[in-house]
Amino acid sequence: MTQSLALSMINQALLLVLFIAGPALIVSMVVGLVISIFQATTQIQDQMISFVPKIFAVLLTLIIFFPFFIRLLTNFTVTLFDQFPLIMQ
């Protein structure tokens, strides 16, 4: 396996992690920001108000994007299997 092939595989894997984790993290940040603004304006300082909606929002995001994630992971796995002859040299 050459150094350029290894770097290419690592680059693809890191981009895949970014594409899979990105939507959930962005939704979590937006929901957290909205809830913190709501808590600051109403002066309600309950911890459950921030955690429960974020959990539901992230879960809903993962359910919605699940087919896209599976397609990305499947394509990456097929690409890795196609590169096995190059790796074994």
N, C-alpha and C positions, 0 to 999 in steps of 0.2 A: 504494500500500500504506500502510495506516495504521500508526501506532506501536503500537497495541494488537494488531493482527494480527501484526506482526513480533515483539513480545514474547511473544505466545502461541505462535508457531512456535518461537522459541528455547527457551521453557519446555518445550514438548513434546519437543524434540530433546535437551535436557539430562536430562530424566527418562528418555528412552529409553536414553541412554548409561548412566545409573545402573542401570536395570533389566538392561541387558545385561552390564555389567562387575561388578555387585554379587555375583552368585553365585560367580563365579570368585575374586574378591577375598576373600570370606568364607571359602571353602573353603581358599584359600591361607593365610589367617591362622590358621585352626583347625589345619590340618596343621602349620604352622610352630610353633605353640604346643605341640602335642603332641610334636613331635620335639625341640624345645628342652628341654622338661621331661625327656624320655627321655635326652637328652645330658647334662643337668645331674645326673641321678641316677646314670647309669653312668659319667660322666666321660670319655665318648668325644667327641673334638673333631674328628671328620672332617667336612669340608665337603660331601662327596658325600651324607652321610646326610641332610642337610637339603634339598638341591636336587632330587634325583631323585624322592623321594616327592611333593614339591610339584608338580613338573612333571606327574607321572602323575595326581595328584588334580585339577589344573586341567584337564588334557586330558579326563579322564573327565567332569568337570562340564560342560565345553563340549559334549561329545558328547551328554550326557543332556538338556541344556537347549536344544540346537540347534533343535528344532521350535518351541519357545516363542519363541526369538529371531527366527526367520524370520517367525513370525506377527506379532510386534511390528513388525518392520521393514517388512513388507508393509502392515500397517494404517497405519503412519506415511506410507509412500510414497503410498498411495491417498488419504490425507487431504491430503497436499501437492498432489497432482494435482487434487483436487477444489477446492482453494483457489486454483488458478491464475487463474481469472477475477477473483477479488478482488485478487490480487497485481498484475495487469496494469492495474488502474484507476488 
